[in-house]
């Protein structure tokens, strides 16, 4: 079986999962990928993640016209 066929079969199996199992699979895969990163790359990822979280928070506060309590 070629890698493309294997990937296609994995996607078909994933589509058959119920939503909770899909979510759990994604969380497990993400955690595994993060743990396989080098410590330097984990720090970079966390910086990017935190910056994105702040950006979303600021956008939501602006949308809701809520003052941010820095």
N, CA, C and O atoms as a Tripos MOL2 file, in Angstrom:
@<TRIPOS>MOLECULE
protein
  280   279    70     0     0
PROTEIN
NO_CHARGES

@<TRIPOS>ATOM
      1 N           0.8590   -1.1710    0.0000 N.3       1 UNK1
      2 CA          0.0000    0.0000    0.0000 C.3       1 UNK1
      3 C           0.9080    1.2390    0.0000 C.2       1 UNK1
      4 O           1.8690    1.3190    0.7660 O.2       1 UNK1
      5 N           0.5910    2.1800   -0.8550 N.am      2 UNK2
      6 CA          1.3960    3.3950   -0.9540 C.3       2 UNK2
      7 C           1.1010    4.3310    0.2260 C.2       2 UNK2
      8 O           0.0620    4.1990    0.8740 O.2       2 UNK2
      9 N           1.9990    5.2630    0.5050 N.am      3 UNK3
     10 CA          1.7330    6.2240    1.5840 C.3       3 UNK3
     11 C           0.4540    7.0340    1.3540 C.2       3 UNK3
     12 O          -0.2610    7.3510    2.3040 O.2       3 UNK3
     13 N           0.1690    7.3680    0.0960 N.am      4 UNK4
     14 CA         -1.0520    8.1270   -0.2040 C.3       4 UNK4
     15 C          -2.2990    7.3120    0.1240 C.2       4 UNK4
     16 O          -3.2700    7.8470    0.6600 O.2       4 UNK4
     17 N          -2.2740    6.0240   -0.1960 N.am      5 UNK5
     18 CA         -3.4140    5.1540    0.1080 C.3       5 UNK5
     19 C          -3.5780    4.9750    1.6130 C.2       5 UNK5
     20 O          -4.6940    4.9800    2.1350 O.2       5 UNK5
     21 N          -2.4440    4.8180    2.3050 N.am      6 UNK6
     22 CA         -2.4820    4.6740    3.7600 C.3       6 UNK6
     23 C          -3.0960    5.9160    4.3910 C.2       6 UNK6
     24 O          -3.9550    5.8170    5.2670 O.2       6 UNK6
     25 N          -2.6470    7.0920    3.9400 N.am      7 UNK7
     26 CA         -3.1770    8.3520    4.4770 C.3       7 UNK7
     27 C          -4.6670    8.4740    4.1980 C.2       7 UNK7
     28 O          -5.4310    8.8990    5.0630 O.2       7 UNK7
     29 N          -5.0840    8.0990    2.9820 N.am      8 UNK8
     30 CA         -6.5050    8.1620    2.6160 C.3       8 UNK8
     31 C          -7.3330    7.2590    3.5400 C.2       8 UNK8
     32 O          -8.4130    7.6470    3.9870 O.2       8 UNK8
     33 N          -6.8290    6.0670    3.8200 N.am      9 UNK9
     34 CA         -7.5370    5.1400    4.7110 C.3       9 UNK9
     35 C          -7.6150    5.6910    6.1300 C.2       9 UNK9
     36 O          -8.6350    5.5360    6.8020 O.2       9 UNK9
     37 N          -6.5310    6.3400    6.5910 N.am     10 UNK10
     38 CA         -6.5560    6.9430    7.9220 C.3      10 UNK10
     39 C          -7.6120    8.0370    8.0060 C.2      10 UNK10
     40 O          -8.3290    8.1440    9.0010 O.2      10 UNK10
     41 N          -7.7030    8.8420    6.9650 N.am     11 UNK11
     42 CA         -8.7000    9.9240    6.9490 C.3      11 UNK11
     43 C         -10.1060    9.3470    6.9550 C.2      11 UNK11
     44 O         -10.9770    9.8570    7.6590 O.2      11 UNK11
     45 N         -10.3410    8.2980    6.1850 N.am     12 UNK12
     46 CA        -11.6690    7.6710    6.1650 C.3      12 UNK12
     47 C         -12.0380    7.1070    7.5380 C.2      12 UNK12
     48 O         -13.1790    7.2360    7.9800 O.2      12 UNK12
     49 N         -11.0640    6.4800    8.2110 N.am     13 UNK13
     50 CA        -11.3280    5.9620    9.5590 C.3      13 UNK13
     51 C         -11.6320    7.0990   10.5260 C.2      13 UNK13
     52 O         -12.5190    6.9840   11.3710 O.2      13 UNK13
     53 N         -10.8840    8.2080   10.3970 N.am     14 UNK14
     54 CA        -11.0950    9.3680   11.2720 C.3      14 UNK14
     55 C         -12.4960    9.9300   11.0640 C.2      14 UNK14
     56 O         -13.1590   10.2970   12.0340 O.2      14 UNK14
     57 N         -12.9560   10.0050    9.8220 N.am     15 UNK15
     58 CA        -14.2870   10.5490    9.5310 C.3      15 UNK15
     59 C         -15.3950    9.7090   10.1490 C.2      15 UNK15
     60 O         -16.4780   10.2230   10.4310 O.2      15 UNK15
     61 N         -15.1340    8.4160   10.3610 N.am     16 UNK16
     62 CA        -16.1520    7.5330   10.9300 C.3      16 UNK16
     63 C         -16.2560    7.6490   12.4550 C.2      16 UNK16
     64 O         -17.2220    7.1730   13.0500 O.2      16 UNK16
     65 N         -15.2670    8.2780   13.0790 N.am     17 UNK17
     66 CA        -15.2910    8.4250   14.5340 C.3      17 UNK17
     67 C         -16.3760    9.4130   14.9510 C.2      17 UNK17
     68 O         -16.7170   10.3290   14.2030 O.2      17 UNK17
     69 N         -16.9090    9.2150   16.1440 N.am     18 UNK18
     70 CA        -17.8740   10.1800   16.6660 C.3      18 UNK18
     71 C         -17.1050   11.4250   17.1190 C.2      18 UNK18
     72 O         -15.8930   11.3480   17.3250 O.2      18 UNK18
     73 N         -17.7760   12.5620   17.2790 N.am     19 UNK19
     74 CA        -17.0930   13.8230   17.5920 C.3      19 UNK19
     75 C         -16.1920   13.7720   18.8300 C.2      19 UNK19
     76 O         -15.1050   14.3490   18.8190 O.2      19 UNK19
     77 N         -16.6210   13.1010   19.8800 N.am     20 UNK20
     78 CA        -15.8010   13.0230   21.0900 C.3      20 UNK20
     79 C         -14.4980   12.2780   20.8130 C.2      20 UNK20
     80 O         -13.4330   12.7110   21.2550 O.2      20 UNK20
     81 N         -14.5700   11.1750   20.0920 N.am     21 UNK21
     82 CA        -13.3620   10.4190   19.7660 C.3      21 UNK21
     83 C         -12.4440   11.2140   18.8390 C.2      21 UNK21
     84 O         -11.2220   11.1140   18.9430 O.2      21 UNK21
     85 N         -13.0250   12.0030   17.9360 N.am     22 UNK22
     86 CA        -12.2050   12.8650   17.0700 C.3      22 UNK22
     87 C         -11.4500   13.8850   17.9110 C.2      22 UNK22
     88 O         -10.2570   14.1080   17.7070 O.2      22 UNK22
     89 N         -12.1460   14.4970   18.8500 N.am     23 UNK23
     90 CA        -11.5220   15.4940   19.7120 C.3      23 UNK23
     91 C         -10.4040   14.8630   20.5340 C.2      23 UNK23
     92 O          -9.3120   15.4230   20.6230 O.2      23 UNK23
     93 N         -10.6620   13.7200   21.1280 N.am     24 UNK24
     94 CA         -9.6450   13.0400   21.9240 C.3      24 UNK24
     95 C          -8.4410   12.6590   21.0730 C.2      24 UNK24
     96 O          -7.3020   12.7850   21.5210 O.2      24 UNK24
     97 N          -8.6820   12.1950   19.8520 N.am     25 UNK25
     98 CA         -7.5910   11.8350   18.9510 C.3      25 UNK25
     99 C          -6.7420   13.0630   18.6380 C.2      25 UNK25
    100 O          -5.5140   12.9890   18.6550 O.2      25 UNK25
    101 N          -7.3880   14.1860   18.3540 N.am     26 UNK26
    102 CA         -6.6570   15.4210   18.0320 C.3      26 UNK26
    103 C          -5.8350   15.8990   19.2220 C.2      26 UNK26
    104 O          -4.6830   16.3030   19.0610 O.2      26 UNK26
    105 N          -6.4200   15.8550   20.4120 N.am     27 UNK27
    106 CA         -5.6870   16.2730   21.6070 C.3      27 UNK27
    107 C          -4.4850   15.3730   21.8660 C.2      27 UNK27
    108 O          -3.4030   15.8590   22.1980 O.2      27 UNK27
    109 N          -4.6690   14.0700   21.7160 N.am     28 UNK28
    110 CA         -3.5600   13.1360   21.9020 C.3      28 UNK28
    111 C          -2.4570   13.3780   20.8740 C.2      28 UNK28
    112 O          -1.2750   13.3840   21.2210 O.2      28 UNK28
    113 N          -2.8350   13.5770   19.6190 N.am     29 UNK29
    114 CA         -1.8530   13.7950   18.5580 C.3      29 UNK29
    115 C          -1.1040   15.1040   18.7910 C.2      29 UNK29
    116 O           0.1140   15.1610   18.6230 O.2      29 UNK29
    117 N          -1.8240   16.1510   19.1740 N.am     30 UNK30
    118 CA         -1.1820   17.4360   19.4350 C.3      30 UNK30
    119 C          -0.2170   17.3730   20.6050 C.2      30 UNK30
    120 O           0.8720   17.9450   20.5480 O.2      30 UNK30
    121 N          -0.6120   16.6810   21.6650 N.am     31 UNK31
    122 CA          0.2470   16.5310   22.8310 C.3      31 UNK31
    123 C           1.5040   15.7440   22.4710 C.2      31 UNK31
    124 O           2.6050   16.0750   22.9120 O.2      31 UNK31
    125 N           1.3280   14.7080   21.6730 N.am     32 UNK32
    126 CA          2.4770   13.8980   21.2610 C.3      32 UNK32
    127 C           3.4340   14.7060   20.3870 C.2      32 UNK32
    128 O           4.6500   14.6200   20.5530 O.2      32 UNK32
    129 N           2.8890   15.4900   19.4570 N.am     33 UNK33
    130 CA          3.7400   16.3110   18.6000 C.3      33 UNK33
    131 C           4.5080   17.3440   19.4270 C.2      33 UNK33
    132 O           5.7000   17.5600   19.2090 O.2      33 UNK33
    133 N           3.8210   17.9770   20.3710 N.am     34 UNK34
    134 CA          4.4740   18.9760   21.2250 C.3      34 UNK34
    135 C           5.6010   18.3410   22.0420 C.2      34 UNK34
    136 O           6.6850   18.9120   22.1570 O.2      34 UNK34
    137 N           5.3480   17.1760   22.6000 N.am     35 UNK35
    138 CA          6.3680   16.5340   23.4300 C.3      35 UNK35
    139 C           7.5650   16.0650   22.6110 C.2      35 UNK35
    140 O           8.6490   15.8790   23.1640 O.2      35 UNK35
    141 N           7.3900   15.8710   21.2980 N.am     36 UNK36
    142 CA          8.5000   15.4620   20.4430 C.3      36 UNK36
    143 C           9.3560   16.6400   19.9780 C.2      36 UNK36
    144 O          10.4220   16.4330   19.3970 O.2      36 UNK36
    145 N           8.9060   17.8710   20.2260 N.am     37 UNK37
    146 CA          9.7030   19.0420   19.8600 C.3      37 UNK37
    147 C          10.8730   19.1960   20.8290 C.2      37 UNK37
    148 O          10.8080   18.7630   21.9800 O.2      37 UNK37
    149 N          11.9310   19.8160   20.3430 N.am     38 UNK38
    150 CA         13.0620   20.1080   21.2240 C.3      38 UNK38
    151 C          12.6220   21.1830   22.2200 C.2      38 UNK38
    152 O          11.6730   21.9180   21.9460 O.2      38 UNK38
    153 N          13.2900   21.2890   23.3660 N.am     39 UNK39
    154 CA         12.9090   22.3150   24.3510 C.3      39 UNK39
    155 C          12.9140   23.7340   23.7750 C.2      39 UNK39
    156 O          12.0670   24.5500   24.1380 O.2      39 UNK39
    157 N          13.8560   24.0320   22.8860 N.am     40 UNK40
    158 CA         13.8990   25.3600   22.2730 C.3      40 UNK40
    159 C          12.6610   25.6160   21.4290 C.2      40 UNK40
    160 O          12.0680   26.6940   21.4800 O.2      40 UNK40
    161 N          12.2800   24.6120   20.6550 N.am     41 UNK41
    162 CA         11.1070   24.7660   19.7910 C.3      41 UNK41
    163 C           9.8170   24.7870   20.6040 C.2      41 UNK41
    164 O           8.8470   25.4280   20.2010 O.2      41 UNK41
    165 N           9.7930   24.0960   21.7430 N.am     42 UNK42
    166 CA          8.6310   24.1650   22.6300 C.3      42 UNK42
    167 C           8.4650   25.5820   23.1550 C.2      42 UNK42
    168 O           7.3440   26.0850   23.2350 O.2      42 UNK42
    169 N           9.5750   26.2360   23.5160 N.am     43 UNK43
    170 CA          9.5090   27.6160   24.0010 C.3      43 UNK43
    171 C           8.9830   28.5450   22.9110 C.2      43 UNK43
    172 O           8.1580   29.4180   23.1770 O.2      43 UNK43
    173 N           9.4630   28.3520   21.6880 N.am     44 UNK44
    174 CA          8.9950   29.1760   20.5670 C.3      44 UNK44
    175 C           7.5030   28.9610   20.3530 C.2      44 UNK44
    176 O           6.7550   29.9220   20.1730 O.2      44 UNK44
    177 N           7.0670   27.7030   20.3710 N.am     45 UNK45
    178 CA          5.6430   27.3930   20.1910 C.3      45 UNK45
    179 C           4.7990   28.0710   21.2630 C.2      45 UNK45
    180 O           3.7570   28.6530   20.9590 O.2      45 UNK45
    181 N           5.2460   27.9980   22.5220 N.am     46 UNK46
    182 CA          4.4760   28.5860   23.6160 C.3      46 UNK46
    183 C           4.4180   30.1070   23.5000 C.2      46 UNK46
    184 O           3.3940   30.7080   23.8250 O.2      46 UNK46
    185 N           5.5000   30.7370   23.0400 N.am     47 UNK47
    186 CA          5.4780   32.1870   22.8250 C.3      47 UNK47
    187 C           4.4520   32.5560   21.7630 C.2      47 UNK47
    188 O           3.6790   33.4970   21.9400 O.2      47 UNK47
    189 N           4.4460   31.8160   20.6620 N.am     48 UNK48
    190 CA          3.4910   32.0730   19.5820 C.3      48 UNK48
    191 C           2.0670   31.8490   20.0730 C.2      48 UNK48
    192 O           1.1720   32.6440   19.7880 O.2      48 UNK48
    193 N           1.8620   30.7610   20.8140 N.am     49 UNK49
    194 CA          0.5320   30.4370   21.3380 C.3      49 UNK49
    195 C           0.0310   31.5340   22.2700 C.2      49 UNK49
    196 O          -1.1250   31.9460   22.1790 O.2      49 UNK49
    197 N           0.8950   32.0100   23.1650 N.am     50 UNK50
    198 CA          0.4930   33.0580   24.1010 C.3      50 UNK50
    199 C           0.2040   34.3700   23.3840 C.2      50 UNK50
    200 O          -0.7390   35.0770   23.7390 O.2      50 UNK50
    201 N           1.0080   34.6990   22.3800 N.am     51 UNK51
    202 CA          0.7770   35.9250   21.6150 C.3      51 UNK51
    203 C          -0.5710   35.8500   20.8940 C.2      51 UNK51
    204 O          -1.3040   36.8370   20.8420 O.2      51 UNK51
    205 N          -0.8930   34.6900   20.3440 N.am     52 UNK52
    206 CA         -2.1750   34.5170   19.6570 C.3      52 UNK52
    207 C          -3.3340   34.6250   20.6450 C.2      52 UNK52
    208 O          -4.3790   35.1880   20.3180 O.2      52 UNK52
    209 N          -3.1530   34.0840   21.8570 N.am     53 UNK53
    210 CA         -4.1940   34.1550   22.8860 C.3      53 UNK53
    211 C          -4.4640   35.6150   23.2710 C.2      53 UNK53
    212 O          -5.6170   36.0170   23.4240 O.2      53 UNK53
    213 N          -3.4050   36.3960   23.4240 N.am     54 UNK54
    214 CA         -3.5550   37.8170   23.7650 C.3      54 UNK54
    215 C          -4.2570   38.5610   22.6340 C.2      54 UNK54
    216 O          -5.1190   39.4070   22.8760 O.2      54 UNK54
    217 N          -3.8820   38.2400   21.4010 N.am     55 UNK55
    218 CA         -4.5120   38.8890   20.2480 C.3      55 UNK55
    219 C          -6.0130   38.5880   20.2030 C.2      55 UNK55
    220 O          -6.8180   39.4840   19.9510 O.2      55 UNK55
    221 N          -6.3900   37.3240   20.4460 N.am     56 UNK56
    222 CA         -7.8210   36.9520   20.4560 C.3      56 UNK56
    223 C          -8.5590   37.6610   21.5810 C.2      56 UNK56
    224 O          -9.6800   38.1350   21.3940 O.2      56 UNK56
    225 N          -7.9210   37.7350   22.7620 N.am     57 UNK57
    226 CA         -8.5290   38.3960   23.9140 C.3      57 UNK57
    227 C          -8.7630   39.8760   23.6100 C.2      57 UNK57
    228 O          -9.8320   40.4080   23.9070 O.2      57 UNK57
    229 N          -7.7800   40.5320   23.0250 N.am     58 UNK58
    230 CA         -7.9140   41.9450   22.6840 C.3      58 UNK58
    231 C          -9.0070   42.1720   21.6430 C.2      58 UNK58
    232 O          -9.7790   43.1250   21.7450 O.2      58 UNK58
    233 N          -9.0700   41.2970   20.6420 N.am     59 UNK59
    234 CA        -10.1080   41.4090   19.6140 C.3      59 UNK59
    235 C         -11.4940   41.2510   20.2130 C.2      59 UNK59
    236 O         -12.4130   41.9960   19.8730 O.2      59 UNK59
    237 N         -11.6450   40.2810   21.1070 N.am     60 UNK60
    238 CA        -12.9380   40.0430   21.7440 C.3      60 UNK60
    239 C         -13.3210   41.2220   22.6240 C.2      60 UNK60
    240 O         -14.4760   41.6490   22.6200 O.2      60 UNK60
    241 N         -12.3610   41.7570   23.3840 N.am     61 UNK61
    242 CA        -12.6380   42.9050   24.2500 C.3      61 UNK61
    243 C         -13.0630   44.1100   23.4170 C.2      61 UNK61
    244 O         -13.9710   44.8480   23.8000 O.2      61 UNK61
    245 N         -12.4090   44.3030   22.2850 N.am     62 UNK62
    246 CA        -12.7630   45.4190   21.4090 C.3      62 UNK62
    247 C         -14.1690   45.2210   20.8410 C.2      62 UNK62
    248 O         -14.9570   46.1640   20.7670 O.2      62 UNK62
    249 N         -14.4700   43.9950   20.4450 N.am     63 UNK63
    250 CA        -15.7880   43.6800   19.8970 C.3      63 UNK63
    251 C         -16.8910   43.9030   20.9380 C.2      63 UNK63
    252 O         -17.9530   44.4400   20.6220 O.2      63 UNK63
    253 N         -16.6310   43.4890   22.1660 N.am     64 UNK64
    254 CA        -17.6210   43.6130   23.2380 C.3      64 UNK64
    255 C         -17.5570   44.9620   23.9370 C.2      64 UNK64
    256 O         -18.3730   45.2590   24.8100 O.2      64 UNK64
    257 N         -16.5710   45.7850   23.5420 N.am     65 UNK65
    258 CA        -16.3730   47.1150   24.1360 C.3      65 UNK65
    259 C         -16.1800   47.0210   25.6460 C.2      65 UNK65
    260 O         -16.7820   47.7610   26.4240 O.2      65 UNK65
    261 N         -15.3140   46.0790   26.0300 N.am     66 UNK66
    262 CA        -14.9960   45.8560   27.4330 C.3      66 UNK66
    263 C         -13.5700   46.3360   27.6600 C.2      66 UNK66
    264 O         -12.6680   45.9750   26.9030 O.2      66 UNK66
    265 N         -13.3510   47.1540   28.7020 N.am     67 UNK67
    266 CA        -11.9800   47.5880   28.9590 C.3      67 UNK67
    267 C         -11.1220   46.4230   29.4540 C.2      67 UNK67
    268 O         -11.5840   45.5930   30.2380 O.2      67 UNK67
    269 N          -9.8960   46.3680   29.0010 N.am     68 UNK68
    270 CA         -8.9840   45.3220   29.4370 C.3      68 UNK68
    271 C          -8.3070   45.7590   30.7230 C.2      68 UNK68
    272 O          -7.8210   46.8860   30.8190 O.2      68 UNK68
    273 N          -8.2740   44.8940   31.6940 N.am     69 UNK69
    274 CA         -7.6320   45.1810   32.9710 C.3      69 UNK69
    275 C          -6.2220   44.6510   32.9900 C.2      69 UNK69
    276 O          -5.9600   43.6150   33.6010 O.2      69 UNK69
    277 N          -5.3000   45.3420   32.3310 N.am     70 UNK70
    278 CA         -3.9090   44.8770   32.2840 C.3      70 UNK70
    279 C          -3.2760   44.9990   33.5780 C.2      70 UNK70
    280 O          -2.1040   44.6560   33.7270 O.2      70 UNK70
@<TRIPOS>BOND
     1     1     2 1
     2     2     3 1
     3     3     4 2
     4     3     5 am
     5     5     6 1
     6     6     7 1
     7     7     8 2
     8     7     9 am
     9     9    10 1
    10    10    11 1
    11    11    12 2
    12    11    13 am
    13    13    14 1
    14    14    15 1
    15    15    16 2
    16    15    17 am
    17    17    18 1
    18    18    19 1
    19    19    20 2
    20    19    21 am
    21    21    22 1
    22    22    23 1
    23    23    24 2
    24    23    25 am
    25    25    26 1
    26    26    27 1
    27    27    28 2
    28    27    29 am
    29    29    30 1
    30    30    31 1
    31    31    32 2
    32    31    33 am
    33    33    34 1
    34    34    35 1
    35    35    36 2
    36    35    37 am
    37    37    38 1
    38    38    39 1
    39    39    40 2
    40    39    41 am
    41    41    42 1
    42    42    43 1
    43    43    44 2
    44    43    45 am
    45    45    46 1
    46    46    47 1
    47    47    48 2
    48    47    49 am
    49    49    50 1
    50    50    51 1
    51    51    52 2
    52    51    53 am
    53    53    54 1
    54    54    55 1
    55    55    56 2
    56    55    57 am
    57    57    58 1
    58    58    59 1
    59    59    60 2
    60    59    61 am
    61    61    62 1
    62    62    63 1
    63    63    64 2
    64    63    65 am
    65    65    66 1
    66    66    67 1
    67    67    68 2
    68    67    69 am
    69    69    70 1
    70    70    71 1
    71    71    72 2
    72    71    73 am
    73    73    74 1
    74    74    75 1
    75    75    76 2
    76    75    77 am
    77    77    78 1
    78    78    79 1
    79    79    80 2
    80    79    81 am
    81    81    82 1
    82    82    83 1
    83    83    84 2
    84    83    85 am
    85    85    86 1
    86    86    87 1
    87    87    88 2
    88    87    89 am
    89    89    90 1
    90    90    91 1
    91    91    92 2
    92    91    93 am
    93    93    94 1
    94    94    95 1
    95    95    96 2
    96    95    97 am
    97    97    98 1
    98    98    99 1
    99    99   100 2
   100    99   101 am
   101   101   102 1
   102   102   103 1
   103   103   104 2
   104   103   105 am
   105   105   106 1
   106   106   107 1
   107   107   108 2
   108   107   109 am
   109   109   110 1
   110   110   111 1
   111   111   112 2
   112   111   113 am
   113   113   114 1
   114   114   115 1
   115   115   116 2
   116   115   117 am
   117   117   118 1
   118   118   119 1
   119   119   120 2
   120   119   121 am
   121   121   122 1
   122   122   123 1
   123   123   124 2
   124   123   125 am
   125   125   126 1
   126   126   127 1
   127   127   128 2
   128   127   129 am
   129   129   130 1
   130   130   131 1
   131   131   132 2
   132   131   133 am
   133   133   134 1
   134   134   135 1
   135   135   136 2
   136   135   137 am
   137   137   138 1
   138   138   139 1
   139   139   140 2
   140   139   141 am
   141   141   142 1
   142   142   143 1
   143   143   144 2
   144   143   145 am
   145   145   146 1
   146   146   147 1
   147   147   148 2
   148   147   149 am
   149   149   150 1
   150   150   151 1
   151   151   152 2
   152   151   153 am
   153   153   154 1
   154   154   155 1
   155   155   156 2
   156   155   157 am
   157   157   158 1
   158   158   159 1
   159   159   160 2
   160   159   161 am
   161   161   162 1
   162   162   163 1
   163   163   164 2
   164   163   165 am
   165   165   166 1
   166   166   167 1
   167   167   168 2
   168   167   169 am
   169   169   170 1
   170   170   171 1
   171   171   172 2
   172   171   173 am
   173   173   174 1
   174   174   175 1
   175   175   176 2
   176   175   177 am
   177   177   178 1
   178   178   179 1
   179   179   180 2
   180   179   181 am
   181   181   182 1
   182   182   183 1
   183   183   184 2
   184   183   185 am
   185   185   186 1
   186   186   187 1
   187   187   188 2
   188   187   189 am
   189   189   190 1
   190   190   191 1
   191   191   192 2
   192   191   193 am
   193   193   194 1
   194   194   195 1
   195   195   196 2
   196   195   197 am
   197   197   198 1
   198   198   199 1
   199   199   200 2
   200   199   201 am
   201   201   202 1
   202   202   203 1
   203   203   204 2
   204   203   205 am
   205   205   206 1
   206   206   207 1
   207   207   208 2
   208   207   209 am
   209   209   210 1
   210   210   211 1
   211   211   212 2
   212   211   213 am
   213   213   214 1
   214   214   215 1
   215   215   216 2
   216   215   217 am
   217   217   218 1
   218   218   219 1
   219   219   220 2
   220   219   221 am
   221   221   222 1
   222   222   223 1
   223   223   224 2
   224   223   225 am
   225   225   226 1
   226   226   227 1
   227   227   228 2
   228   227   229 am
   229   229   230 1
   230   230   231 1
   231   231   232 2
   232   231   233 am
   233   233   234 1
   234   234   235 1
   235   235   236 2
   236   235   237 am
   237   237   238 1
   238   238   239 1
   239   239   240 2
   240   239   241 am
   241   241   242 1
   242   242   243 1
   243   243   244 2
   244   243   245 am
   245   245   246 1
   246   246   247 1
   247   247   248 2
   248   247   249 am
   249   249   250 1
   250   250   251 1
   251   251   252 2
   252   251   253 am
   253   253   254 1
   254   254   255 1
   255   255   256 2
   256   255   257 am
   257   257   258 1
   258   258   259 1
   259   259   260 2
   260   259   261 am
   261   261   262 1
   262   262   263 1
   263   263   264 2
   264   263   265 am
   265   265   266 1
   266   266   267 1
   267   267   268 2
   268   267   269 am
   269   269   270 1
   270   270   271 1
   271   271   272 2
   272   271   273 am
   273   273   274 1
   274   274   275 1
   275   275   276 2
   276   275   277 am
   277   277   278 1
   278   278   279 1
   279   279   280 2
@<TRIPOS>SUBSTRUCTURE
     1 UNK1         2 RESIDUE 1 A UNK
     2 UNK2         6 RESIDUE 1 A UNK
     3 UNK3        10 RESIDUE 1 A UNK
     4 UNK4        14 RESIDUE 1 A UNK
     5 UNK5        18 RESIDUE 1 A UNK
     6 UNK6        22 RESIDUE 1 A UNK
     7 UNK7        26 RESIDUE 1 A UNK
     8 UNK8        30 RESIDUE 1 A UNK
     9 UNK9        34 RESIDUE 1 A UNK
    10 UNK10       38 RESIDUE 1 A UNK
    11 UNK11       42 RESIDUE 1 A UNK
    12 UNK12       46 RESIDUE 1 A UNK
    13 UNK13       50 RESIDUE 1 A UNK
    14 UNK14       54 RESIDUE 1 A UNK
    15 UNK15       58 RESIDUE 1 A UNK
    16 UNK16       62 RESIDUE 1 A UNK
    17 UNK17       66 RESIDUE 1 A UNK
    18 UNK18       70 RESIDUE 1 A UNK
    19 UNK19       74 RESIDUE 1 A UNK
    20 UNK20       78 RESIDUE 1 A UNK
    21 UNK21       82 RESIDUE 1 A UNK
    22 UNK22       86 RESIDUE 1 A UNK
    23 UNK23       90 RESIDUE 1 A UNK
    24 UNK24       94 RESIDUE 1 A UNK
    25 UNK25       98 RESIDUE 1 A UNK
    26 UNK26      102 RESIDUE 1 A UNK
    27 UNK27      106 RESIDUE 1 A UNK
    28 UNK28      110 RESIDUE 1 A UNK
    29 UNK29      114 RESIDUE 1 A UNK
    30 UNK30      118 RESIDUE 1 A UNK
    31 UNK31      122 RESIDUE 1 A UNK
    32 UNK32      126 RESIDUE 1 A UNK
    33 UNK33      130 RESIDUE 1 A UNK
    34 UNK34      134 RESIDUE 1 A UNK
    35 UNK35      138 RESIDUE 1 A UNK
    36 UNK36      142 RESIDUE 1 A UNK
    37 UNK37      146 RESIDUE 1 A UNK
    38 UNK38      150 RESIDUE 1 A UNK
    39 UNK39      154 RESIDUE 1 A UNK
    40 UNK40      158 RESIDUE 1 A UNK
    41 UNK41      162 RESIDUE 1 A UNK
    42 UNK42      166 RESIDUE 1 A UNK
    43 UNK43      170 RESIDUE 1 A UNK
    44 UNK44      174 RESIDUE 1 A UNK
    45 UNK45      178 RESIDUE 1 A UNK
    46 UNK46      182 RESIDUE 1 A UNK
    47 UNK47      186 RESIDUE 1 A UNK
    48 UNK48      190 RESIDUE 1 A UNK
    49 UNK49      194 RESIDUE 1 A UNK
    50 UNK50      198 RESIDUE 1 A UNK
    51 UNK51      202 RESIDUE 1 A UNK
    52 UNK52      206 RESIDUE 1 A UNK
    53 UNK53      210 RESIDUE 1 A UNK
    54 UNK54      214 RESIDUE 1 A UNK
    55 UNK55      218 RESIDUE 1 A UNK
    56 UNK56      222 RESIDUE 1 A UNK
    57 UNK57      226 RESIDUE 1 A UNK
    58 UNK58      230 RESIDUE 1 A UNK
    59 UNK59      234 RESIDUE 1 A UNK
    60 UNK60      238 RESIDUE 1 A UNK
    61 UNK61      242 RESIDUE 1 A UNK
    62 UNK62      246 RESIDUE 1 A UNK
    63 UNK63      250 RESIDUE 1 A UNK
    64 UNK64      254 RESIDUE 1 A UNK
    65 UNK65      258 RESIDUE 1 A UNK
    66 UNK66      262 RESIDUE 1 A UNK
    67 UNK67      266 RESIDUE 1 A UNK
    68 UNK68      270 RESIDUE 1 A UNK
    69 UNK69      274 RESIDUE 1 A UNK
    70 UNK70      278 RESIDUE 1 A UNK
